Amino acid sequence: MEIFPKGTPTDVPDRLMPFIAGWATASYTKHDFGHLLLQVFMYKRYRIYIQRFITEQAATAHFRCPVGTAVLQLAIMGPVSSNIKGYGESTLQTGQFNFFYLPAGIHELKLGAGEFELIHIVPDGLMLDELSASREDMKRALTHLRTASEEGCCLTPRQMNYRVHDVLASMLQCKESGGNLLVELSTGISNLLNLYRKSLNDAECMKQLRASYYTGTLITMREEILLNPHIQQHTLAYFARKYNMSQSTLKRYFKETFHQTLHEFVREECMKKAAWMRGNASLSLEDIADEVGYADKSGFLKSYKKYRRNAS
């Protein structure tokens, strides 16, 4: 994958230097659409492209794929629309990610005015085999890749939750080198692909819910909680006010739809996030309690210990 035609090299502005990953090869180029800060890491099992576009007005950038390519795309700063040859247009908002197959050829990227950042990860077929065995849409994309199809294929955009953001941050901030770096990045990519798969599976489960007047709203509430659960923010009062519902109606329909109360669901997701954050040795229990909204540390510890007992 490369921007086409190539731009004119120029110095990286000082303000952009902090955004450059230590393991990436960086370049800054001037194009008809504006400027591009491109960071690249190439390995035989995967390739990583981090692209920050800087435009003064709405513009179209072109990128070329010499061969058919399967890509995990993450929109750090959006929105960005891709016009994929043989498929059509696909738009990602800020904080969304998706997976698609790009046939060989030239494709379009439509940008507004401002700054936009995309991360494109190109894994090899071996990294995708297990995913393709778990989902038909992944299998279809991998079939397109292996047959060098001339038709593009694009899976559903999903919102990146705190797990995705944590994995990305760990990858971008990685200080390892040599073989250790390769393992860290490979593990991160596998985790990102798996989290995308899980998000697709969760969306499929939501389609099986018994439909009611409030089902769509309840799913939206649930997704907000999953992105970044917070025990103090995600309350009956907050959601009732946000969606103009009575608290009693919200309480009843949430439990009927998801078979647990809103508070039970929020508390469970807060504990899942806490368990995830425990993997970061630099965070204390007090830090984690603050992150999930527990002002009372003893209350947090009690809930967390109960969650761990039930999970074991």
C-alpha positions as CSV (number, residue, x, y, z in Angstrom):
1,M,0.0,0.0,0.0
2,E,1.4,3.4,-1.0
3,I,0.1,6.9,-1.6
4,F,0.1,7.6,-5.3
5,P,1.7,9.6,-6.8
6,K,4.6,10.0,-4.4
7,G,4.9,13.3,-2.7
8,T,7.9,15.7,-2.2
9,P,9.9,14.9,0.9
10,T,10.2,17.7,3.5
11,D,11.2,18.0,7.2
12,V,8.9,16.6,9.8
13,P,7.4,19.6,11.8
14,D,8.5,19.6,15.5
15,R,4.9,19.4,16.7
16,L,4.5,16.0,15.0
17,M,7.7,14.4,16.4
18,P,6.0,13.1,19.6
19,F,3.6,11.1,17.4
20,I,6.4,9.0,15.8
21,A,6.7,5.4,17.1
22,G,10.3,4.5,18.0
23,W,10.2,1.4,15.8
24,A,8.8,3.0,12.7
25,T,10.5,4.5,9.6
26,A,9.0,8.0,9.3
27,S,8.7,10.3,6.3
28,Y,6.9,13.6,5.8
29,T,5.8,14.6,2.2
30,K,3.9,17.3,0.4
31,H,1.1,16.3,-1.9
32,D,-1.7,17.9,-3.9
33,F,-4.1,17.1,-1.1
34,G,-1.8,18.6,1.6
35,H,0.8,16.8,3.7
36,L,1.3,13.3,4.9
37,L,3.2,11.9,7.9
38,L,3.8,8.3,7.1
39,Q,5.2,5.7,9.5
40,V,6.0,2.2,8.2
41,F,7.1,-1.1,9.8
42,M,7.7,-4.0,7.4
43,Y,8.1,-7.6,8.4
44,K,7.5,-10.9,6.5
45,R,4.4,-11.7,8.5
46,Y,2.8,-8.3,8.7
47,R,3.2,-4.6,7.7
48,I,2.1,-1.6,9.7
49,Y,1.3,1.8,8.1
50,I,0.4,4.8,10.3
51,Q,-0.8,7.7,8.1
52,R,-1.5,11.2,9.4
53,F,-3.1,13.4,6.7
54,I,-3.0,17.2,7.0
55,T,-5.3,19.0,4.6
56,E,-6.5,22.6,4.3
57,Q,-9.6,21.7,2.4
58,A,-11.6,18.7,1.3
59,A,-9.5,16.5,-0.9
60,T,-9.0,13.0,-2.3
61,A,-5.9,11.0,-1.9
62,H,-5.1,7.9,-3.9
63,F,-3.4,4.8,-2.7
64,R,-2.1,1.9,-4.8
65,C,-2.0,-1.8,-4.0
66,P,0.4,-3.8,-6.2
67,V,-1.4,-7.0,-5.2
68,G,-4.6,-7.9,-3.4
69,T,-4.3,-7.0,0.2
70,A,-6.3,-7.8,3.4
71,V,-6.2,-4.9,5.9
72,L,-7.3,-4.1,9.4
73,Q,-8.0,-0.4,9.4
74,L,-8.3,1.7,12.6
75,A,-9.4,5.4,12.4
76,I,-7.6,7.3,15.2
77,M,-8.8,10.6,13.8
78,G,-11.7,10.6,11.3
79,P,-14.0,10.6,9.5
80,V,-12.4,9.0,6.5
81,S,-14.1,7.5,3.5
82,S,-12.5,4.8,1.3
83,N,-13.7,4.2,-2.2
84,I,-12.6,0.5,-2.7
85,K,-12.3,-0.8,-6.3
86,G,-14.9,-3.4,-6.9
87,Y,-16.8,-2.7,-3.7
88,G,-17.7,1.0,-3.3
89,E,-17.5,3.4,-0.4
90,S,-16.8,2.6,3.2
91,T,-16.7,5.3,6.0
92,L,-15.0,5.1,9.3
93,Q,-15.7,7.6,12.1
94,T,-13.1,8.5,14.8
95,G,-12.6,5.5,17.1
96,Q,-13.9,2.9,14.7
97,F,-12.1,-0.1,13.1
98,N,-12.9,-2.6,10.3
99,F,-11.4,-5.3,8.1
100,F,-11.4,-5.3,4.4
101,Y,-9.9,-6.8,1.2
102,L,-8.4,-4.4,-1.4
103,P,-8.0,-5.8,-4.9
104,A,-4.8,-4.8,-6.8
105,G,-5.1,-1.3,-8.3
106,I,-5.6,2.3,-7.2
107,H,-8.2,3.2,-4.6
108,E,-9.5,6.6,-3.2
109,L,-9.4,8.1,0.2
110,K,-11.8,11.0,0.8
111,L,-10.7,13.6,3.4
112,G,-12.3,16.7,4.8
113,A,-10.2,19.7,5.9
114,G,-8.1,19.1,9.0
115,E,-6.0,16.3,10.4
116,F,-6.9,12.6,10.0
117,E,-5.0,9.6,11.2
118,L,-5.4,6.0,10.0
119,I,-3.5,2.8,11.0
120,H,-3.5,0.1,8.4
121,I,-2.2,-3.3,9.5
122,V,-1.6,-5.9,6.8
123,P,-1.3,-9.4,8.3
124,D,-0.3,-12.5,6.3
125,G,-2.7,-15.3,5.5
126,L,-1.4,-17.5,8.4
127,M,-2.5,-14.8,10.9
128,L,-5.9,-14.8,9.4
129,D,-6.5,-18.5,9.2
130,E,-8.0,-19.0,12.6
131,L,-10.2,-15.9,12.3
132,S,-11.5,-17.2,8.9
133,A,-12.5,-20.5,10.6
134,S,-14.6,-18.6,13.1
135,R,-16.6,-16.3,10.9
136,E,-18.0,-16.6,7.3
137,D,-17.3,-12.9,6.5
138,M,-13.6,-13.3,7.5
139,K,-13.5,-16.5,5.4
140,R,-14.9,-14.7,2.4
141,A,-12.3,-11.9,2.7
142,L,-9.5,-14.5,3.0
143,T,-10.8,-16.3,-0.1
144,H,-10.8,-13.0,-2.0
145,L,-7.1,-12.5,-0.9
146,R,-6.0,-16.0,-1.9
147,T,-7.7,-15.9,-5.3
148,A,-6.5,-12.4,-6.0
149,S,-10.1,-11.3,-6.6
150,E,-10.8,-8.1,-8.4
151,E,-13.8,-7.4,-6.2
152,G,-13.3,-5.6,-2.9
153,C,-14.8,-6.9,0.4
154,C,-15.5,-4.9,3.5
155,L,-16.7,-6.0,6.9
156,T,-18.8,-4.0,9.3
157,P,-17.2,-1.0,11.1
158,R,-17.1,-1.4,14.9
159,Q,-16.3,0.9,17.7
160,M,-12.9,0.5,19.4
161,N,-13.3,-0.1,23.1
162,Y,-10.8,0.4,25.9
163,R,-9.2,-2.9,25.2
164,V,-8.4,-2.0,21.6
165,H,-7.1,1.4,22.7
166,D,-4.8,-0.2,25.3
167,V,-3.4,-2.7,22.8
168,L,-2.7,0.1,20.3
169,A,-1.0,2.2,23.0
170,S,1.2,-0.7,24.0
171,M,2.2,-1.3,20.4
172,L,2.9,2.3,19.6
173,Q,4.9,2.9,22.9
174,C,6.8,-0.4,22.7
175,K,10.5,0.2,23.4
176,E,11.7,-3.3,22.5
177,S,14.0,-4.1,19.6
178,G,15.0,-7.0,17.4
179,G,13.1,-10.3,18.0
180,N,11.4,-9.0,21.1
181,L,9.8,-6.2,19.1
182,L,8.6,-8.6,16.4
183,V,6.9,-10.7,19.1
184,E,5.3,-7.7,20.8
185,L,3.9,-6.3,17.6
186,S,2.8,-9.8,16.4
187,T,1.0,-10.4,19.7
188,G,-0.6,-6.9,19.5
189,I,-1.9,-7.5,15.9
190,S,-3.4,-10.9,16.9
191,N,-5.1,-9.3,19.8
192,L,-6.5,-6.5,17.7
193,L,-7.9,-9.0,15.1
194,N,-9.4,-11.1,17.9
195,L,-11.0,-8.0,19.5
196,Y,-12.5,-7.1,16.2
197,R,-13.9,-10.6,15.8
198,K,-15.4,-10.5,19.3
199,S,-17.0,-7.2,18.5
200,L,-18.6,-8.6,15.3
201,N,-19.8,-11.6,17.3
202,D,-21.4,-9.4,19.9
203,A,-23.2,-7.4,17.2
204,E,-24.5,-10.6,15.8
205,C,-25.9,-11.6,19.2
206,M,-27.7,-8.3,19.6
207,K,-29.5,-9.0,16.3
208,Q,-31.1,-12.1,18.0
209,L,-32.7,-10.1,20.8
210,R,-36.5,-10.0,21.0
211,A,-37.5,-6.8,19.3
212,S,-39.3,-4.0,21.2
213,Y,-39.9,-0.3,20.9
214,Y,-36.8,0.3,23.0
215,T,-34.4,-2.4,21.7
216,G,-32.3,-0.1,19.5
217,T,-31.9,2.4,22.3
218,L,-31.0,-0.3,24.8
219,I,-28.3,-1.7,22.5
220,T,-26.9,1.8,22.0
221,M,-26.7,2.2,25.8
222,R,-25.1,-1.2,26.2
223,E,-22.5,-0.3,23.6
224,E,-21.6,2.9,25.4
225,I,-21.0,1.0,28.6
226,L,-18.9,-1.6,26.8
227,L,-16.6,1.1,25.3
228,N,-15.5,2.4,28.7
229,P,-17.6,1.4,31.7
230,H,-17.9,3.8,34.6
231,I,-19.9,3.0,37.7
232,Q,-20.7,6.6,38.6
233,Q,-21.5,7.8,35.1
234,H,-23.5,4.9,33.7
235,T,-26.5,5.1,36.0
236,L,-30.3,4.8,35.5
237,A,-30.6,8.6,35.9
238,Y,-27.9,9.3,33.3
239,F,-29.4,7.1,30.6
240,A,-33.0,8.0,31.4
241,R,-32.1,11.7,31.0
242,K,-30.0,11.1,27.9
243,Y,-32.7,9.1,26.1
244,N,-35.8,10.9,27.6
245,M,-37.1,7.8,29.3
246,S,-38.5,7.2,32.7
247,Q,-36.2,5.4,35.1
248,S,-38.8,2.7,35.8
249,T,-39.3,2.0,32.1
250,L,-35.6,1.9,31.4
251,K,-35.0,-0.4,34.4
252,R,-37.8,-2.8,33.4
253,Y,-36.9,-3.1,29.7
254,F,-33.1,-3.3,30.3
255,K,-33.6,-6.3,32.6
256,E,-36.2,-7.9,30.2
257,T,-33.8,-7.5,27.3
258,F,-30.5,-8.4,28.8
259,H,-31.6,-10.6,31.8
260,Q,-29.8,-8.4,34.4
261,T,-30.3,-5.0,35.8
262,L,-28.5,-2.0,34.3
263,H,-26.5,-1.6,37.6
264,E,-25.5,-5.3,37.5
265,F,-24.3,-5.0,33.9
266,V,-22.3,-1.8,34.6
267,R,-20.7,-3.3,37.7
268,E,-19.8,-6.5,35.8
269,E,-18.2,-4.6,33.0
270,C,-16.3,-2.3,35.4
271,M,-14.9,-5.5,37.0
272,K,-13.9,-6.9,33.6
273,K,-12.1,-3.6,32.8
274,A,-10.4,-3.7,36.2
275,A,-9.2,-7.3,35.6
276,W,-7.9,-6.2,32.2
277,M,-6.1,-3.2,33.7
278,R,-4.5,-5.5,36.3
279,G,-2.2,-6.6,33.5
280,N,-0.5,-3.2,33.6
281,A,2.0,-3.5,36.5
282,S,2.4,0.3,36.7
283,L,-1.2,0.7,37.8
284,S,-2.2,0.4,41.5
285,L,-5.6,-0.8,42.7
286,E,-6.4,2.8,43.6
287,D,-5.6,3.9,40.0
288,I,-7.9,1.2,38.6
289,A,-10.7,2.0,41.1
290,D,-10.6,5.7,40.0
291,E,-10.6,4.6,36.3
292,V,-13.8,2.7,36.7
293,G,-15.5,5.3,38.9
294,Y,-15.2,3.9,42.4
295,A,-14.6,6.7,44.9
296,D,-14.9,4.2,47.8
297,K,-11.8,1.9,47.4
298,S,-13.1,-0.6,49.9
299,G,-16.3,-1.0,47.9
300,F,-14.2,-1.5,44.8
301,L,-12.1,-4.1,46.4
302,K,-15.1,-6.0,47.7
303,S,-16.8,-6.0,44.3
304,Y,-13.5,-7.0,42.6
305,K,-12.8,-9.9,44.9
306,K,-16.4,-11.1,44.5
307,Y,-16.1,-10.9,40.7
308,R,-12.8,-12.8,40.7
309,R,-14.3,-15.6,42.9
310,N,-17.3,-16.0,40.6
311,A,-15.1,-15.9,37.5
312,S,-12.8,-18.7,38.8
